[in-house]
Amino acid sequence: MAQDVGYEAVMARRNEIMKKAVGIDYNRFAQGPLAFDYERMMAEVGYSLDEIRSIQEANSVGHTPLIELKNITEVVRRTAPAGKGARIFVKDEAANPSGSFKARRASVSVYHAQAAGYKGVISATSGNYGAAVASMAAMRRLAAIIVQEVYDSRGLGQPEIVEKGRACEAYGAEVLQLTVGPELFYVFLLLLEETGFFNASLYTPYSVAGIETLGVEVAENMQDHEGRNPDVVVVTHAGGGNVTGTARGLRAAGARDTIVVGASVDLSGLHMASDVDFNRKSFTTGHTGFGVPFATWPDRADVPRNAARPLRYLDRYVTMTQGEVFYVTEMLAQLEGLERGPAGNTSLAAAVALARGMDEDRLIVVQETEYTGAGKHPTAQLTFARQNGVEVRRGDPRENVPGKRIVIPETPGQIRAQEVDLDRMRRSYIRNAVEGTGLKRTGQIELDFLREETNAPKDFVVAALSDLGVAVAE
């Protein structure tokens, strides 16, 4: 009898499909309905740092330049109080084969797929990761299928996603472009089952461990350049892998005192799965539509246990408006001669704002750039925004309204980061954990796990659990 490929039947088989397509028995790391041994999972399933570096070097990934943005730093100092204006550096990840830091995570995933005997890889992504998977698969002579959400119900495609689809096809991948909605995950599962290909998920230990070399290189580059570790590293935050991998790499390199700041574009009020909202946003990654939900419940991902756990590593989290990121994109191009963006410029916009309040001798690093192209360029994005009824004008970026109005600053001094309350996000994580598992009482294992997950003191976790009516064992 032919296997039922209806939506409900395929979704019911998703755990079985995922286990076969990833090759990880996540039950080995479970310590109960909630807790699991995260560090053991990363150590046993992933590769060592030396192995990852060797894998990446074989594909010309990594060892990207660290560039001091002297002209932008000078502009920041002109708008800062006397003695303020930290030196800004950027790690130019656009120098990777596929043009972004995601070549690091794809290199390890594709290497593992080949080593495990898979004939091809599949990834569900509308971003740079698809191009990275396609590029690495081409190098290792594996087939690649990339599944994208591209269109709304009118058949209009977001230009940045269309651009990335072209990149995937250029590397020889088969690209399936879908409309926004639940069919993405269904089609993804169906393809994994039909092909027997490897799930090159963004959220496996292979993928996240691949980013650790980026954090290591940032620390090594700054040691070589300045003789010390950076004071602050700003990381564009979406699904959490970038924050997690970079922070783990910094720690592995001994930069444990470096402050890790996550930065996202503020798209609050827009629903990422909404057909109406889908084309009313100008950023397809690095925004709060991913950054907040993935931080407060990482296991919403396409694997049972997400290796990206951003709350474990974030020291601060800030948001920037769309207009501010567009402004900084032009600033980088016209003052430093680097046409990059848009996602990496989210963290650059945050760095500009943060550097203004830091002493002149402090060092702040933007840990990635990405390639740009016709569909990713500000002109294409702002034209598309206007076509979708979004007002675009110059003025105070605080007047920005996601999906309705993009306000581009008139001066660099108007660029200001908005602080996100991490304690509120920590409480949201704990609430989601309790509701998702039906937890009524915690033992020491669950308590320790939640403390590590939220990077919060025991008293904070106990209070949050008590507020939810969960008994805490002494």
C-alpha positions in Angstrom: 0.0 0.0 0.0 1.3 3.4 -0.9 2.2 5.6 2.0 -0.3 8.4 2.8 1.3 11.7 1.7 -1.6 13.9 3.0 -0.8 16.8 5.2 -2.0 15.2 8.5 -0.3 11.9 7.8 3.1 13.5 6.9 3.0 15.8 9.9 2.2 12.8 12.1 5.4 11.1 10.9 7.6 14.2 11.3 9.6 12.8 14.3 10.4 9.6 12.4 11.3 11.6 9.2 13.5 14.0 11.1 15.4 11.3 13.0 16.2 9.5 9.7 17.2 12.8 7.9 19.4 14.1 10.7 20.8 10.9 12.1 20.8 12.1 15.7 19.0 10.2 18.5 18.0 13.2 20.6 16.6 10.9 23.3 20.2 10.1 24.3 20.5 13.6 25.8 17.0 13.8 27.4 17.0 14.2 31.2 13.2 14.5 31.5 10.3 16.1 29.6 12.1 19.5 29.8 15.8 19.2 30.6 18.4 17.8 28.3 22.2 17.7 28.4 23.0 20.5 26.0 26.8 20.4 26.4 27.0 16.7 26.0 24.9 17.0 22.8 27.3 19.6 21.4 30.4 17.6 22.4 29.3 14.2 21.2 27.4 15.0 18.0 29.5 17.8 16.8 33.1 18.0 15.7 36.0 19.4 17.6 37.1 23.0 16.9 40.3 21.7 15.1 38.2 19.4 13.0 35.8 22.2 12.0 38.6 24.4 11.0 40.1 21.7 8.8 36.7 21.1 7.2 36.2 24.8 6.5 39.7 25.4 5.2 39.2 22.6 2.7 36.4 24.6 1.2 38.0 28.0 1.5 35.7 29.0 4.3 36.8 31.3 7.2 40.0 33.3 7.8 38.0 36.4 6.7 39.5 39.9 7.1 38.9 42.1 10.1 38.5 45.7 8.9 38.6 48.8 11.1 35.9 51.2 10.0 37.9 54.4 10.6 35.6 56.8 8.8 32.5 55.6 10.5 34.2 55.7 13.8 35.1 59.4 13.1 31.5 60.2 12.3 30.4 58.5 15.5 32.9 60.6 17.5 31.5 63.8 16.0 28.1 63.0 17.4 29.3 61.6 20.7 30.2 63.4 24.0 33.9 64.3 24.5 36.0 61.3 25.0 33.4 58.9 23.7 33.2 56.9 20.5 34.6 53.4 20.5 36.6 52.1 17.6 34.4 50.0 15.3 35.7 46.9 13.4 33.9 44.6 11.1 34.6 40.9 10.3 34.0 40.8 6.6 32.2 37.4 6.2 31.2 38.4 2.6 34.6 37.0 1.7 33.3 33.5 2.2 32.5 31.5 -1.0 28.8 32.0 -0.8 29.1 35.6 0.6 28.0 35.2 4.2 29.0 33.7 7.5 26.5 30.9 6.9 29.1 29.2 4.7 30.6 28.2 8.1 27.6 26.4 9.3 26.8 24.9 5.9 30.3 23.6 5.5 30.1 21.3 8.5 26.5 20.1 7.8 27.4 19.2 4.2 30.6 17.5 5.2 28.8 15.4 7.7 26.1 14.5 5.2 28.7 13.3 2.8 30.6 11.4 5.5 27.4 9.7 6.7 26.6 8.5 3.1 23.7 10.8 2.2 23.4 11.5 -1.5 22.1 15.0 -1.1 21.0 17.7 1.3 17.8 19.7 1.7 17.3 22.9 3.6 14.2 25.0 4.2 15.4 28.6 4.2 14.7 31.8 2.4 18.0 33.4 3.4 21.7 33.2 2.9 21.9 29.7 4.3 20.3 28.3 1.2 23.1 29.7 -1.0 25.7 28.5 1.5 24.3 24.9 1.5 24.1 25.0 -2.3 27.7 26.2 -2.6 29.1 23.7 -0.2 27.1 20.9 -1.8 28.5 21.8 -5.2 32.0 21.6 -3.8 31.4 18.2 -2.4 29.4 16.9 -5.4 26.2 16.4 -3.5 22.7 17.2 -4.8 21.0 20.1 -3.0 17.3 21.1 -2.8 16.4 24.5 -1.2 12.8 25.2 -0.2 11.8 28.8 0.1 8.8 30.9 1.2 8.8 33.6 -1.5 5.3 34.7 -2.5 2.2 36.0 -1.0 -1.2 35.0 -2.3 -1.0 37.7 -5.0 2.1 35.9 -6.4 4.4 38.8 -5.4 7.9 37.7 -4.4 10.0 39.5 -1.8 13.0 40.8 -3.9 15.6 39.8 -1.3 14.3 36.2 -1.3 14.1 36.1 -5.1 17.7 37.3 -5.1 18.8 34.5 -2.8 16.9 31.9 -4.9 18.9 33.0 -7.9 22.1 32.5 -5.9 21.0 29.0 -5.0 20.3 28.1 -8.6 23.6 29.5 -9.7 25.3 26.9 -7.5 23.3 24.2 -9.1 20.7 23.6 -6.5 17.0 22.8 -7.2 14.9 25.5 -5.7 11.3 25.1 -4.7 9.5 28.4 -4.2 6.3 28.5 -2.2 3.7 30.9 -0.9 3.8 31.9 2.8 2.0 29.4 5.1 2.2 26.0 6.6 2.9 24.2 3.4 6.7 25.0 3.7 7.2 22.5 6.5 5.0 19.9 4.9 6.8 20.1 1.6 10.1 20.0 3.4 9.2 16.8 5.3 7.8 15.2 2.2 11.0 15.9 0.3 13.2 14.5 3.1 11.1 11.3 3.1 11.0 10.9 -0.6 14.7 11.6 -1.3 16.3 10.2 1.8 18.5 13.3 1.8 20.2 14.9 4.8 18.3 17.6 6.7 20.9 20.5 6.6 18.9 22.3 9.3 20.1 25.6 10.7 19.6 24.2 14.1 21.6 21.0 14.4 24.9 20.8 16.4 26.8 20.6 13.1 25.4 23.9 11.9 25.8 25.9 15.2 29.3 24.4 15.9 30.4 25.7 12.4 29.9 29.2 13.6 32.2 28.8 16.6 35.2 29.4 14.3 33.8 32.9 13.7 33.9 33.8 17.4 37.4 32.3 17.7 38.7 34.3 14.7 37.2 37.5 16.1 39.2 37.1 19.3 42.3 36.0 17.5 42.2 38.8 15.0 41.8 41.4 17.8 44.6 39.9 19.7 46.8 40.1 16.6 45.6 43.6 15.8 45.3 45.3 19.2 46.9 42.8 21.7 43.6 42.3 23.5 40.1 40.9 23.2 37.2 43.1 22.0 35.2 44.8 24.6 31.9 44.3 22.8 30.9 42.0 19.9 27.6 42.8 18.2 25.7 39.9 16.5 22.7 40.1 14.3 20.1 38.0 16.0 17.4 35.9 14.2 17.0 32.2 15.0 19.8 32.3 17.6 22.5 30.3 15.8 24.7 33.3 15.1 24.6 34.5 18.7 25.2 31.0 20.1 28.0 29.9 17.8 29.8 33.3 18.0 29.6 33.4 21.8 30.8 29.8 22.2 33.7 30.6 19.9 34.6 33.7 21.9 34.6 31.7 25.1 36.7 28.9 23.5 39.3 31.6 22.5 39.4 32.9 26.1 37.4 36.1 25.5 35.0 35.3 28.3 34.7 39.0 29.4 33.7 40.2 26.0 30.1 41.5 26.1 27.9 39.8 23.5 25.1 42.1 22.2 22.3 40.7 20.0 20.7 43.1 17.5 17.5 42.7 15.5 15.4 44.9 13.2 12.2 45.9 15.0 9.3 44.3 13.1 7.0 44.2 16.1 3.4 44.0 15.2 4.0 42.0 12.0 3.3 38.3 11.9 5.8 36.4 9.9 3.3 33.7 8.8 0.7 36.3 7.7 0.0 36.6 4.0 -0.8 40.3 4.5 2.3 41.1 6.5 4.7 38.9 4.5 5.6 41.6 1.9 5.2 44.6 4.3 8.6 43.9 5.9 11.9 44.9 4.2 14.1 42.4 6.1 13.7 38.7 5.8 16.1 37.8 8.6 17.8 39.4 11.6 14.5 40.8 12.9 12.3 40.4 16.0 9.9 38.1 14.2 12.5 35.4 14.6 14.7 36.9 17.3 12.1 37.0 20.1 10.2 33.8 19.5 13.3 31.7 19.0 15.0 33.1 22.1 11.9 32.5 24.3 11.3 29.0 22.9 14.2 27.6 20.8 12.6 24.2 20.2 10.0 25.6 17.8 12.7 24.6 15.2 12.7 21.7 12.6 14.7 19.4 15.0 13.6 18.1 18.4 16.4 19.9 20.3 17.7 23.2 18.9 21.4 23.7 19.2 20.9 27.4 19.1 20.1 28.6 22.6 20.6 32.4 22.5 19.5 33.3 26.1 22.4 31.2 27.4 24.8 33.7 25.8 23.2 37.1 25.3 24.5 39.9 27.7 22.3 42.5 26.0 19.7 42.6 23.3 18.8 45.7 21.3 16.6 46.6 18.3 17.1 49.0 15.4 14.5 50.4 13.0 14.4 49.5 9.3 15.2 53.1 8.4 18.3 53.1 10.6 19.7 49.9 9.0 19.1 51.3 5.5 20.9 54.5 6.5 23.9 52.6 7.8 24.0 50.4 4.7 24.6 53.6 2.7 27.0 54.9 5.2 29.1 51.7 5.0 29.2 51.9 1.2 29.9 55.6 0.9 32.3 56.1 3.8 34.1 52.8 3.8 33.7 51.6 0.2 32.1 48.4 1.3 28.7 47.6 -0.3 27.3 44.9 2.0 24.0 44.0 3.6 21.3 44.0 4.7 21.4 41.6 7.6 24.9 42.3 8.8 24.2 46.0 8.7 21.6 45.5 11.4 24.5 44.8 13.9 26.5 47.6 12.4 23.7 50.0 13.0 23.6 48.9 16.6 27.4 49.2 16.9 27.1 52.8 15.7 24.6 53.6 18.4 26.5 51.7 21.2 29.9 53.1 20.2 28.7 56.6 20.8 28.3 55.8 24.6 31.6 53.9 24.9 35.1 55.4 25.7 37.4 56.1 22.7 39.8 53.4 23.7 37.2 50.7 23.7 36.9 48.2 20.9 33.6 47.1 19.3 33.4 44.4 16.6 30.5 43.8 14.2 31.0 40.0 13.7 29.7 39.6 10.1 28.9 41.1 6.8 27.1 39.6 3.9 27.1 40.0 0.1 24.6 42.3 -1.5 22.8 42.1 -4.8 20.1 43.6 -6.9 17.2 42.2 -4.8 18.9 42.9 -1.5 19.9 46.5 -2.3 18.1 49.3 -0.4 16.7 50.7 -3.7 14.9 47.4 -4.4 13.7 47.0 -0.9 12.4 50.6 -0.5 10.7 50.5 -4.0 9.0 47.2 -3.0 7.9 48.7 0.3 6.2 51.7 -1.5 4.5 49.3 -3.9 3.0 47.5 -0.9 1.6 50.7 0.6 4.4 51.4 3.1 5.3 55.1 3.5 9.0 55.9 3.1 10.4 59.2 4.2 13.3 61.0 6.0 12.9 62.1 9.6 13.2 60.8 13.1 13.5 57.0 13.0 11.5 56.8 16.3 8.4 57.5 14.0 9.0 54.2 12.2 5.9 51.9 12.3 6.7 48.3 11.0 4.5 47.5 7.9 3.3 51.1 7.7 6.1 53.6 7.7 9.9 53.5 7.2 11.6 56.6 8.4 15.2 57.0 7.4 17.4 59.2 9.7 18.5 62.6 8.5 21.7 62.6 10.6 23.9 59.9 12.1 23.1 61.2 15.6 19.6 60.0 15.2 20.7 56.4 15.2 19.7 55.0 18.7 19.5 51.4 19.9 16.5 50.4 21.9 17.1 48.0 24.8 15.1 44.8 25.1 14.3 43.6 28.6 16.1 40.3 28.8 14.6 39.4 32.1 11.1 39.6 30.5 12.3 37.3 27.8 13.7 34.9 30.4 10.4 34.8 32.1 8.7 34.2 28.7 11.1 31.3 28.1 10.3 29.7 31.5 6.5 30.2 30.9 6.8 28.5 27.5 8.8 25.7 29.0 6.2 25.1 31.7 3.3 25.3 29.3 5.0 23.2 26.6 5.8 20.3 28.9 3.0 20.5 31.5 5.5 20.8 34.2 3.9 20.9 37.7 7.0 20.3 39.9 10.7 20.8 39.3 13.6 18.8 40.7 17.2 19.9 40.8 17.9 18.8 37.2 15.1 21.0 35.8 16.1 23.9 38.0 19.7 23.7 36.9 18.6 23.4 33.3 16.4 26.5 33.4 19.1 28.5 35.2 21.6 27.6 32.4 19.0 28.2 29.6 18.2 31.7 30.9 21.6 32.6 32.2 19.8 33.8 35.3 20.3 33.3 39.1 18.6 30.5 40.9 16.4 32.9 42.8 15.1 34.5 39.5 14.2 31.0 38.1 12.5 29.9 41.4 10.4 33.1 41.5 9.3 32.8 37.9 8.3 29.2 38.4 6.4 30.0 41.6 4.5 32.7 39.7 3.4 30.0 37.3 2.2 27.8 40.1 5.1 25.3 39.7 6.3 23.6 42.9 10.1 23.8 43.3 11.7 20.9 45.2 14.2 21.8 47.8 
